[in-house]
């Protein structure tokens, strides 16, 4: 199942409700606007989610509208490194910079109203979007267990730490 929660990080009650169901969540795809980057509430949400999820996808949209792309990219990558180090380590698979929403390459809006799934012969494929699609497919089919097993690992490590403390005390 898919939980689409636009603006989730702006509503603390809704965020808390979703985050209490961490064991049901296989994958977090965090979409951020390149023009706004990571807001304080976004950072809080990512920090909370990264405690339970080893890996998260980040989709940076409207990247084509940024003049200094390298500066923007470096800033976002640094923020992700601080918030989700495991995701940062595999950034080529989990962090994607895409052109404007609703457009093909170059950010031009398309005439497709979204109702038909027919490919249009005059559209060029978007390699960044194709890479995102392949990364998502690869994660769902092969790496999902890495993210799903992190809460169990955290729980077992805490139990072992508590046992060590009890042994040292006795």
Secondary structure, 3 states (H helix, E strand, C coil): CCCCCCCHHHCHHHHHHHHCCHHHCCCCEEEEECCCCCCHHHHHHHHHHHHHCCCCEEEEECHHHCCCHHHHHHHHHHHHHHHCHHHHHCHHHHEEECCCCCECHHHCECCCCCCCCCCCCCCCCCHHHHHHHHHHHHHHHHHHHHHHHHHHHHHHHHHHHHHHHHHHHC
